[in-house]
């Protein structure tokens, strides 16, 4: 088993993982990162528009071995654009 570190961040900040998690390999580390990114999205994407959330995975040597990211862009339409008589 190897230790992987999961740095989290958004468009403004990065929080370095100082502890890490033991994983059987890169595929398990990728799954852990995906679950972590989903948790971050649940907590933060309701408040962020246009920002990116990400998790960077580092190995024991400090090499970045994976990066997963997610962003949300919300566009509001005006009443004029919502008029059903106009073509979309």
C-alpha positions in Angstrom: 0.0 0.0 0.0 1.1 3.5 -0.7 0.2 6.8 0.9 -1.5 9.4 -1.3 -2.2 13.0 -0.4 -5.3 14.9 -1.5 -4.9 18.6 -1.8 -8.2 20.4 -2.1 -9.0 23.8 -3.5 -11.0 26.3 -5.4 -10.2 29.2 -7.7 -8.9 31.1 -4.7 -7.2 28.7 -2.3 -5.4 25.4 -2.0 -5.3 23.3 1.2 -2.4 20.9 1.3 -3.1 17.5 2.8 -0.4 16.8 5.4 -1.7 13.4 6.5 -2.7 11.4 3.4 -4.5 8.1 3.1 -3.1 4.6 2.5 -4.4 3.2 -0.8 -3.8 0.0 -2.7 -2.8 1.9 -5.8 -3.6 4.8 -8.1 -7.1 3.5 -9.0 -8.2 3.4 -5.3 -6.6 6.9 -4.8 -8.7 8.1 -7.8 -11.9 6.7 -6.3 -11.1 8.4 -3.0 -10.5 11.7 -4.8 -13.8 11.4 -6.7 -15.7 10.8 -3.5 -14.0 13.7 -1.9 -14.8 16.0 -4.8 -18.5 15.0 -4.7 -18.5 15.9 -1.0 -16.9 19.2 -1.7 -19.4 19.9 -4.4 -22.3 19.2 -2.0 -20.9 21.6 0.5 -19.6 24.5 -1.6 -21.1 24.6 -5.1 -24.3 26.1 -3.9 -22.4 29.2 -2.9 -19.9 29.4 -5.8 -20.7 30.5 -9.3 -18.0 30.2 -11.9 -15.4 28.9 -9.6 -13.6 25.5 -9.9 -13.3 23.0 -7.1 -10.5 20.5 -7.4 -8.6 17.7 -5.7 -5.0 17.1 -6.6 -3.6 13.7 -5.7 0.1 13.5 -4.8 2.2 10.3 -4.2 4.6 9.8 -1.3 7.4 11.6 -3.3 5.2 14.7 -3.8 4.5 14.1 -7.5 1.1 15.1 -8.7 -0.4 11.9 -10.1 -4.0 13.0 -10.7 -6.2 16.1 -10.7 -10.0 16.0 -10.6 -12.0 19.2 -11.0 -15.6 20.4 -11.1 -17.1 23.8 -11.9 -20.6 25.2 -12.0 -21.7 28.0 -14.2 -25.2 29.4 -13.7 -26.9 31.6 -16.3 -30.1 33.4 -15.4 -32.5 34.1 -18.3 -34.5 37.3 -18.4 -38.3 37.3 -18.8 -37.9 38.3 -22.4 -35.8 35.2 -23.1 -38.4 33.0 -21.3 -41.2 34.2 -23.5 -42.6 30.9 -25.0 -43.7 32.7 -28.2 -40.1 33.4 -29.0 -37.8 30.7 -30.5 -35.2 29.3 -28.1 
